[in-house]
Amino acid sequence: PQPDDALPGLALSELTVRRFRSLHDIGPVPVQKALTALAGENDGGKTTLLDAVAFLLAGTAVDAADRSRWAEPDEAIEVVGLFHALNDPGRI
């Protein structure tokens, strides 16, 4: 059990990705509590979106080669997540 002053568990609610590999500007992508499915053509960016989640959650390293080909050299890769508490009754 967690102490009363511990932070609640968090879950990802939505994801926005800019200038990361093949994803120039996508999102916000909603993440459902029960199930979220990614469907698309081969080379459509499904794995890249999951890699962006790994970057956000685990701090996986990215480098200049990960920048979208549409990005300007001075534009940074952006991966933004919105989180909610696992015990939030407003989440379905």
N, CA, C and O atoms as a MOPAC input file, in Angstrom:
PM7 MOZYME 1SCF
protein

 N      0.82100 1    -1.19900 1     0.00000 1
 C      0.00000 1     0.00000 1     0.00000 1
 C      0.86100 1     1.25800 1     0.00000 1
 O      1.96200 1     1.27600 1     0.55100 1
 N      0.33500 1     2.31100 1    -0.63100 1
 C      1.03300 1     3.58200 1    -0.67900 1
 C      0.66100 1     4.41900 1     0.53600 1
 O     -0.47300 1     4.35700 1     1.01100 1
 N      1.60600 1     5.19900 1     1.03900 1
 C      1.26500 1     6.12400 1     2.11800 1
 C      0.25900 1     7.15700 1     1.61500 1
 O      0.16300 1     7.39400 1     0.41100 1
 N     -0.48900 1     7.77200 1     2.52900 1
 C     -1.52400 1     8.73100 1     2.15900 1
 C     -0.99300 1     9.92000 1     1.37500 1
 O     -1.72500 1    10.49700 1     0.57100 1
 N      0.26700 1    10.30200 1     1.58800 1
 C      0.80300 1    11.47000 1     0.90000 1
 C      1.51900 1    11.10800 1    -0.40700 1
 O      2.12400 1    11.97400 1    -1.03900 1
 N      1.45200 1     9.83600 1    -0.81600 1
 C      2.11500 1     9.42100 1    -2.05200 1
 C      1.32200 1     9.92700 1    -3.25400 1
 O      0.10400 1    10.09100 1    -3.18500 1
 N      2.02700 1    10.17100 1    -4.35100 1
 C      1.36700 1    10.57200 1    -5.58000 1
 C      0.53600 1     9.41200 1    -6.10600 1
 O      0.95200 1     8.25900 1    -5.99000 1
 N     -0.63900 1     9.69300 1    -6.68600 1
 C     -1.44600 1     8.61100 1    -7.24600 1
 C     -0.78100 1     8.05700 1    -8.50300 1
 O      0.04400 1     8.72500 1    -9.12500 1
 N     -1.14700 1     6.83400 1    -8.87000 1
 C     -0.66800 1     6.28800 1   -10.13200 1
 C     -1.20800 1     7.13400 1   -11.27600 1
 O     -2.32200 1     7.65200 1   -11.19600 1
 N     -0.43300 1     7.27200 1   -12.32600 1
 C     -0.83200 1     8.09400 1   -13.46100 1
 C     -0.92400 1     7.25300 1   -14.71800 1
 O     -0.22600 1     6.24900 1   -14.86200 1
 N     -1.79300 1     7.67100 1   -15.62600 1
 C     -1.93500 1     7.01700 1   -16.91900 1
 C     -1.96800 1     8.08500 1   -18.00100 1
 O     -2.42800 1     9.20300 1   -17.76900 1
 N     -1.48500 1     7.73600 1   -19.16800 1
 C     -1.45400 1     8.65100 1   -20.29900 1
 C     -2.86800 1     8.81800 1   -20.85400 1
 O     -3.54500 1     7.82700 1   -21.12800 1
 N     -3.32400 1    10.07600 1   -21.02300 1
 C     -4.65300 1    10.37900 1   -21.56200 1
 C     -4.60600 1    10.78200 1   -23.03200 1
 O     -5.48900 1    10.41900 1   -23.80900 1
 N     -3.58000 1    11.52700 1   -23.40700 1
 C     -3.43300 1    11.91500 1   -24.80800 1
 C     -1.97500 1    12.23600 1   -25.10100 1
 O     -1.18100 1    12.51300 1   -24.20100 1
 N     -1.65100 1    12.19000 1   -26.37800 1
 C     -0.27000 1    12.35100 1   -26.82400 1
 C     -0.23700 1    13.27600 1   -28.02700 1
 O     -1.05400 1    13.14700 1   -28.93800 1
 N      0.71100 1    14.21100 1   -28.03100 1
 C      0.95600 1    15.07700 1   -29.17400 1
 C      2.43100 1    14.94700 1   -29.54300 1
 O      3.30500 1    14.99800 1   -28.67800 1
 N      2.69500 1    14.77900 1   -30.83300 1
 C      4.06800 1    14.57900 1   -31.30500 1
 C      4.33500 1    15.55200 1   -32.45000 1
 O      3.54400 1    15.66400 1   -33.38700 1
 N      5.45200 1    16.24600 1   -32.35700 1
 C      5.84600 1    17.18500 1   -33.41600 1
 C      7.31100 1    16.96800 1   -33.79600 1
 O      8.19900 1    16.88200 1   -32.94800 1
 N      7.51500 1    16.88500 1   -35.09100 1
 C      8.86600 1    16.81200 1   -35.65800 1
 C      9.66500 1    15.59800 1   -35.19900 1
 O     10.87700 1    15.69100 1   -35.00200 1
 N      8.99700 1    14.46700 1   -35.02700 1
 C      9.67800 1    13.23400 1   -34.61800 1
 C      9.54400 1    12.21100 1   -35.73600 1
 O      8.45700 1    11.69600 1   -35.99700 1
 N     10.64200 1    11.92900 1   -36.37900 1
 C     10.72200 1    10.97700 1   -37.48700 1
 C      9.66400 1    11.27500 1   -38.54700 1
 O      9.64800 1    12.37700 1   -39.09600 1
 N      8.78100 1    10.32300 1   -38.84800 1
 C      7.77800 1    10.53200 1   -39.89900 1
 C      6.55700 1    11.31000 1   -39.41200 1
 O      5.66200 1    11.61300 1   -40.20100 1
 N      6.51600 1    11.63200 1   -38.13200 1
 C      5.37000 1    12.35100 1   -37.57100 1
 C      5.72200 1    13.82400 1   -37.43600 1
 O      6.38400 1    14.23000 1   -36.48100 1
 N      5.27300 1    14.62100 1   -38.40400 1
 C      5.61800 1    16.04600 1   -38.35300 1
 C      4.78000 1    16.77800 1   -37.31600 1
 O      5.31900 1    17.53600 1   -36.51000 1
 N      3.46800 1    16.56300 1   -37.32600 1
 C      2.58300 1    17.26300 1   -36.38400 1
 C      1.32600 1    16.42100 1   -36.21900 1
 O      0.42400 1    16.47300 1   -37.05400 1
 N      1.27000 1    15.65300 1   -35.15000 1
 C      0.13700 1    14.76200 1   -34.93200 1
 C     -0.37600 1    14.92600 1   -33.50600 1
 O      0.39800 1    15.01500 1   -32.55300 1
 N     -1.68300 1    14.96300 1   -33.38700 1
 C     -2.27400 1    15.00400 1   -32.06600 1
 C     -3.11300 1    16.23000 1   -31.83000 1
 O     -3.16700 1    17.13800 1   -32.65900 1
 N     -3.75600 1    16.24600 1   -30.70900 1
 C     -3.59900 1    15.23100 1   -29.66800 1
 C     -4.29700 1    13.92100 1   -30.04200 1
 O     -5.41100 1    13.91900 1   -30.56500 1
 N     -3.61900 1    12.81500 1   -29.76200 1
 C     -4.14800 1    11.47100 1   -29.97400 1
 C     -4.71300 1    10.99600 1   -28.64000 1
 O     -3.96600 1    10.88300 1   -27.66700 1
 N     -6.02000 1    10.71400 1   -28.57000 1
 C     -6.58500 1    10.25800 1   -27.30200 1
 C     -6.13600 1     8.83400 1   -26.97500 1
 O     -6.02500 1     7.98700 1   -27.86200 1
 N     -5.88400 1     8.58800 1   -25.70800 1
 C     -5.52400 1     7.25600 1   -25.23300 1
 C     -6.64000 1     6.81600 1   -24.28900 1
 O     -6.84700 1     7.41800 1   -23.23500 1
 N     -7.35000 1     5.77000 1   -24.67400 1
 C     -8.48600 1     5.30100 1   -23.89400 1
 C     -8.01100 1     4.44400 1   -22.72300 1
 O     -6.94100 1     3.83800 1   -22.77400 1
 N     -8.81000 1     4.40300 1   -21.68700 1
 C     -8.45000 1     3.64700 1   -20.48000 1
 C     -8.41400 1     2.15000 1   -20.74000 1
 O     -7.47400 1     1.46900 1   -20.33100 1
 N     -9.42100 1     1.63900 1   -21.41100 1
 C     -9.52400 1     0.19100 1   -21.59500 1
 C     -8.66200 1    -0.31800 1   -22.74700 1
 O     -7.94700 1    -1.30900 1   -22.59900 1
 N     -8.72700 1     0.36500 1   -23.90200 1
 C     -8.02500 1    -0.14200 1   -25.07400 1
 C     -7.83300 1     0.98900 1   -26.07500 1
 O     -8.76400 1     1.74500 1   -26.35300 1
 N     -6.64100 1     1.10000 1   -26.60800 1
 C     -6.36600 1     2.01600 1   -27.70100 1
 C     -5.68200 1     1.21000 1   -28.78400 1
 O     -4.70100 1     0.51300 1   -28.52200 1
 N     -6.19400 1     1.30000 1   -30.00000 1
 C     -5.63300 1     0.54700 1   -31.12200 1
 C     -5.01800 1     1.51000 1   -32.12100 1
 O     -5.55000 1     2.59300 1   -32.36600 1
 N     -3.89700 1     1.10600 1   -32.69400 1
 C     -3.26500 1     1.86100 1   -33.77500 1
 C     -3.38400 1     1.02600 1   -35.03800 1
 O     -2.93400 1    -0.11900 1   -35.07400 1
 N     -3.98000 1     1.58700 1   -36.06000 1
 C     -4.12200 1     0.88300 1   -37.33100 1
 C     -3.64000 1     1.80200 1   -38.43400 1
 O     -3.85100 1     3.01300 1   -38.37800 1
 N     -2.99500 1     1.23000 1   -39.43400 1
 C     -2.52700 1     2.03400 1   -40.55200 1
 C     -1.68600 1     1.21800 1   -41.50700 1
 O     -1.36500 1     0.05700 1   -41.25300 1
 N     -1.33900 1     1.84700 1   -42.60200 1
 C     -0.51800 1     1.19900 1   -43.61700 1
 C      0.88900 1     0.93800 1   -43.09100 1
 O      1.31700 1     1.52800 1   -42.09900 1
 N      1.60000 1     0.03900 1   -43.77600 1
 C      3.01600 1    -0.14500 1   -43.47300 1
 C      3.72500 1     1.19500 1   -43.67300 1
 O      3.41600 1     1.92900 1   -44.61100 1
 N      4.66300 1     1.50700 1   -42.80200 1
 C      5.39600 1     2.77700 1   -42.81600 1
 C      4.48700 1     3.97600 1   -42.58300 1
 O      4.78800 1     5.08300 1   -43.03100 1
 N      3.37700 1     3.76100 1   -41.88700 1
 C      2.43900 1     4.84100 1   -41.60800 1
 C      2.71900 1     5.58800 1   -40.31700 1
 O      2.06700 1     6.59500 1   -40.04300 1
 N      3.68100 1     5.11800 1   -39.50600 1
 C      4.05700 1     5.82400 1   -38.29400 1
 C      3.59500 1     5.18100 1   -36.99500 1
 O      3.73900 1     5.78300 1   -35.93100 1
 N      3.04100 1     3.96800 1   -37.05700 1
 C      2.55100 1     3.30200 1   -35.82900 1
 C      3.69500 1     3.04800 1   -34.84700 1
 O      3.57900 1     3.38000 1   -33.66800 1
 N      4.76600 1     2.48000 1   -35.30800 1
 C      5.90700 1     2.20000 1   -34.43700 1
 C      6.55800 1     3.50100 1   -33.97600 1
 O      7.02000 1     3.59100 1   -32.83800 1
 N      6.59900 1     4.49800 1   -34.84100 1
 C      7.15600 1     5.79400 1   -34.45400 1
 C      6.34700 1     6.41000 1   -33.32400 1
 O      6.92000 1     6.99800 1   -32.40700 1
 N      5.02400 1     6.28700 1   -33.37300 1
 C      4.18700 1     6.80500 1   -32.29100 1
 C      4.49400 1     6.08000 1   -30.98300 1
 O      4.57300 1     6.71200 1   -29.93000 1
 N      4.66800 1     4.76700 1   -31.04100 1
 C      5.02200 1     4.00400 1   -29.83500 1
 C      6.42600 1     4.37300 1   -29.34400 1
 O      6.66400 1     4.42000 1   -28.13700 1
 N      7.34500 1     4.63300 1   -30.25700 1
 C      8.68700 1     5.09100 1   -29.86200 1
 C      8.60500 1     6.45400 1   -29.17600 1
 O      9.36500 1     6.73000 1   -28.24700 1
 N      7.68600 1     7.30500 1   -29.63200 1
 C      7.49600 1     8.60600 1   -28.98500 1
 C      6.98600 1     8.42200 1   -27.55700 1
 O      7.39500 1     9.15100 1   -26.65300 1
 N      6.09800 1     7.45400 1   -27.35300 1
 C      5.61900 1     7.15400 1   -25.99800 1
 C      6.78600 1     6.67200 1   -25.13900 1
 O      6.90700 1     7.07400 1   -23.98100 1
 N      7.63700 1     5.82200 1   -25.68600 1
 C      8.81200 1     5.34400 1   -24.94100 1
 C      9.73600 1     6.50900 1   -24.59000 1
 O     10.27600 1     6.56400 1   -23.48500 1
 N      9.91500 1     7.43000 1   -25.52100 1
 C     10.72900 1     8.61700 1   -25.25600 1
 C     10.12700 1     9.42100 1   -24.10800 1
 O     10.84100 1     9.88200 1   -23.21800 1
 N      8.80500 1     9.58500 1   -24.14000 1
 C      8.12400 1    10.36600 1   -23.11100 1
 C      8.19700 1     9.69200 1   -21.74000 1
 O      8.50200 1    10.34900 1   -20.74500 1
 N      7.92400 1     8.40700 1   -21.68200 1
 C      7.82700 1     7.70600 1   -20.40200 1
 C      9.16800 1     7.24800 1   -19.84000 1
 O      9.38500 1     7.27700 1   -18.62900 1
 N     10.06200 1     6.82600 1   -20.72600 1
 C     11.31200 1     6.23800 1   -20.24700 1
 C     12.52100 1     7.12500 1   -20.51100 1
 O     13.62800 1     6.81800 1   -20.06800 1
 N     12.31400 1     8.21100 1   -21.22100 1
 C     13.42900 1     9.09800 1   -21.50500 1
 C     14.43100 1     8.49700 1   -22.46800 1
 O     15.62500 1     8.78800 1   -22.39300 1
 N     13.94500 1     7.64900 1   -23.38100 1
 C     14.84700 1     7.06600 1   -24.36700 1
 C     15.52200 1     8.17500 1   -25.16000 1
 O     14.91500 1     9.21200 1   -25.42700 1
 N     16.74300 1     7.96100 1   -25.52400 1
 C     17.52000 1     8.99400 1   -26.21200 1
 C     17.03000 1     9.20600 1   -27.63600 1
 O     16.64500 1     8.25700 1   -28.31900 1
 N     17.04800 1    10.45200 1   -28.07400 1
 C     16.80600 1    10.80300 1   -29.47100 1
 C     17.98900 1    11.64100 1   -29.94000 1
 O     18.69200 1    12.25200 1   -29.13500 1
 N     18.19700 1    11.65900 1   -31.25100 1
 C     19.27700 1    12.48300 1   -31.78100 1
 C     18.79000 1    13.20000 1   -33.03900 1
 O     17.61400 1    13.11200 1   -33.39200 1
 N     19.67100 1    13.89000 1   -33.69400 1
 C     19.30100 1    14.69200 1   -34.86200 1
 C     18.66000 1    13.85300 1   -35.96000 1
 O     17.82700 1    14.35800 1   -36.71300 1
 N     19.03000 1    12.58900 1   -36.06200 1
 C     18.44700 1    11.71300 1   -37.07900 1
 C     16.96900 1    11.44200 1   -36.81300 1
 O     16.24400 1    11.03900 1   -37.72200 1
 N     16.51300 1    11.65800 1   -35.58500 1
 C     15.10700 1    11.45200 1   -35.24100 1
 C     14.22900 1    12.64800 1   -35.60800 1
 O     13.00300 1    12.54600 1   -35.55400 1
 N     14.82500 1    13.76300 1   -35.97500 1
 C     14.05500 1    14.95200 1   -36.34900 1
 C     13.35100 1    14.69200 1   -37.68200 1
 O     13.93800 1    14.11400 1   -38.59700 1
 N     12.10700 1    15.11600 1   -37.78500 1
 C     11.32500 1    14.97200 1   -38.99900 1
 C     12.01200 1    15.67200 1   -40.16200 1
 O     12.63500 1    16.71900 1   -39.98300 1
 N     11.90200 1    15.10600 1   -41.33000 1
 C     12.52600 1    15.73300 1   -42.50600 1
 C     11.85700 1    17.05400 1   -42.86800 1
 O     12.42400 1    17.83900 1   -43.62800 1
 N     10.65800 1    17.31800 1   -42.33600 1
 C      9.93900 1    18.56500 1   -42.60700 1
 C     10.31000 1    19.66500 1   -41.61500 1
 O      9.89600 1    20.81200 1   -41.78200 1
 N     11.07400 1    19.33100 1   -40.60100 1
 C     11.41200 1    20.30900 1   -39.56000 1
 C     12.57300 1    21.20000 1   -39.99100 1
 O     13.46400 1    20.78400 1   -40.73100 1
 N     12.53300 1    22.41700 1   -39.51200 1
 C     13.66100 1    23.32600 1   -39.71600 1
 C     14.79100 1    22.89100 1   -38.77900 1
 O     14.51900 1    22.30200 1   -37.73300 1
 N     16.04700 1    23.16700 1   -39.12800 1
 C     17.17100 1    22.72300 1   -38.29700 1
 C     17.12300 1    23.21200 1   -36.84600 1
 O     17.64600 1    22.54800 1   -35.95100 1
 N     16.50100 1    24.36000 1   -36.61400 1
 C     16.46400 1    24.89800 1   -35.24900 1
 C     15.20500 1    24.47500 1   -34.47500 1
 O     15.04600 1    24.85600 1   -33.31500 1
 N     14.31900 1    23.70200 1   -35.09200 1
 C     13.09200 1    23.27000 1   -34.42300 1
 C     13.34400 1    21.96800 1   -33.64600 1
 O     13.91100 1    21.01100 1   -34.17400 1
 N     12.91500 1    21.96000 1   -32.40100 1
 C     13.12900 1    20.80000 1   -31.54300 1
 C     12.03100 1    19.76000 1   -31.74200 1
 O     10.91500 1    20.08200 1   -32.15100 1
 N     12.36500 1    18.52800 1   -31.44900 1
 C     11.37300 1    17.45600 1   -31.38300 1
 C     10.51800 1    17.70900 1   -30.15000 1
 O     11.03900 1    18.02600 1   -29.08100 1
 N      9.20700 1    17.56900 1   -30.29800 1
 C      8.29900 1    17.73400 1   -29.16200 1
 C      7.46000 1    16.48500 1   -28.99500 1
 O      6.83500 1    16.01200 1   -29.94500 1
 N      7.44800 1    15.95300 1   -27.78300 1
 C      6.55400 1    14.85400 1   -27.41500 1
 C      5.89400 1    15.28100 1   -26.11500 1
 O      6.55800 1    15.40900 1   -25.08700 1
 N      4.58800 1    15.50000 1   -26.16400 1
 C      3.84700 1    16.02200 1   -25.02200 1
 C      2.75700 1    15.03600 1   -24.64100 1
 O      1.96800 1    14.60700 1   -25.48300 1
 N      2.72000 1    14.68400 1   -23.37000 1
 C      1.68700 1    13.78000 1   -22.87900 1
 C      0.82300 1    14.45500 1   -21.83700 1
 O      1.31100 1    15.22600 1   -21.01000 1
 N     -0.46700 1    14.16000 1   -21.88400 1
 C     -1.39200 1    14.59700 1   -20.84600 1
 C     -1.71800 1    13.36300 1   -20.01500 1
 O     -2.08300 1    12.32000 1   -20.55800 1
 N     -1.58600 1    13.48500 1   -18.70700 1
 C     -1.78900 1    12.35400 1   -17.81500 1
 C     -2.98300 1    12.60600 1   -16.90100 1
 O     -3.37400 1    13.74900 1   -16.66600 1
 N     -3.55200 1    11.52200 1   -16.39200 1
 C     -4.62500 1    11.61800 1   -15.39600 1
 C     -4.33400 1    10.60200 1   -14.29200 1
 O     -3.58500 1     9.64600 1   -14.49000 1
 N     -4.93500 1    10.82600 1   -13.13700 1
 C     -4.77700 1     9.89100 1   -12.02300 1
 C     -5.56000 1     8.61000 1   -12.31500 1
 O     -6.67300 1     8.65900 1   -12.83700 1
 N     -4.97300 1     7.47600 1   -11.97600 1
 C     -5.64000 1     6.19900 1   -12.21900 1
 C     -6.95700 1     6.08000 1   -11.46200 1
 O     -7.85600 1     5.35500 1   -11.88900 1
 N     -7.07300 1     6.77800 1   -10.35600 1
 C     -8.30300 1     6.68300 1    -9.57900 1
 C     -9.29900 1     7.79300 1    -9.93500 1
 O    -10.23100 1     8.05000 1    -9.17300 1
 N     -9.10900 1     8.45700 1   -11.09000 1
 C    -10.00400 1     9.53600 1   -11.52500 1
 C    -11.32800 1     8.93900 1   -11.97100 1
 O    -11.36000 1     8.21700 1   -12.96700 1
 N    -12.42900 1     9.21800 1   -11.26500 1
 C    -13.72400 1     8.63200 1   -11.63200 1
 C    -14.27000 1     9.17700 1   -12.93700 1
 O    -15.17500 1     8.57700 1   -13.51800 1
 N    -13.74400 1    10.30400 1   -13.41500 1
 C    -14.21700 1    10.88700 1   -14.66800 1
 C    -13.69000 1    10.18500 1   -15.91600 1
 O    -14.17100 1    10.44200 1   -17.02000 1
 N    -12.71600 1     9.30900 1   -15.75400 1
 C    -12.14400 1     8.58200 1   -16.89900 1
 C    -12.94500 1     7.33000 1   -17.19000 1
 O    -13.33300 1     6.60000 1   -16.27800 1
 N    -13.18800 1     7.08900 1   -18.46200 1
 C    -13.91800 1     5.87400 1   -18.87600 1
 C    -12.93800 1     4.80700 1   -19.24800 1
 O    -13.33800 1     3.70600 1   -19.62500 1

